Amino acid sequence: MQLSGEEKVLGAILVAGFSSELETHGILHLWDFPPSDVARSRNHCAHFVSIASDDDTSVPLEKSTELNDLVGGEFILEHKK
């Protein structure tokens, strides 16, 4: 979804989000959230929530926390889910 001008959303939920290509899953680069998009996204969204699992086999926990740090959102860690 692309917002223009002054359009805003109340919030966004990032599930197993990441901001750089994952080495083990090349196809996932289609859904990455590059740091260059973070500033634009923060201008359009007031609140971010990131949800990650400590045993995700596709997106390492470090990648989700890295993206959450960039957007400045609330972080929810699920255990063994």
C-alpha positions, -999 to +999 in steps of 0.1 A: +000+000+000+013+034-009+000+066+008+004+100-008+006+135+006-009+139+040-027+106+042-022+088+075-029+055+091-034+050+129-010+021+131+008-008+116+015-043+128+047-059+116+048-096+120+082-112+117+093-080+100+128-074+087+147-045+071+174-063+051+176-094+029+176-127+047+205-149+036+187-182+040+154-173+022+161-153-010+125-150-020+117-131+012+135-100-001+103-092-019+087-083+014+116-066+031+112-031+046+144-012+037+157+015+060+151+041+033+114+035+036+113+039+074+113+077+075+085+079+049+065+052+068+069+071+101+055+102+084+023+083+076+019+061+106+015+071+142+021+038+159+040+005+151+037-028+168+062-056+160+055-092+168+082-118+166+089-153+178+120-165+196+121-197+175+111-184+140+130-205+115+126-179+087+132-145+103+158-144+130+148-125+161+176-100+156+161-090+122+127-082+138+143-062+167+164-043+142+133-032+122+115-024+154+143-002+166+142+017+132+104+024+135+104+030+172+075+007+179+062-015+206+077-050+206+059-082+214+080-114+218+062-147+214+079-177+229+080-209+209+053-199+185 
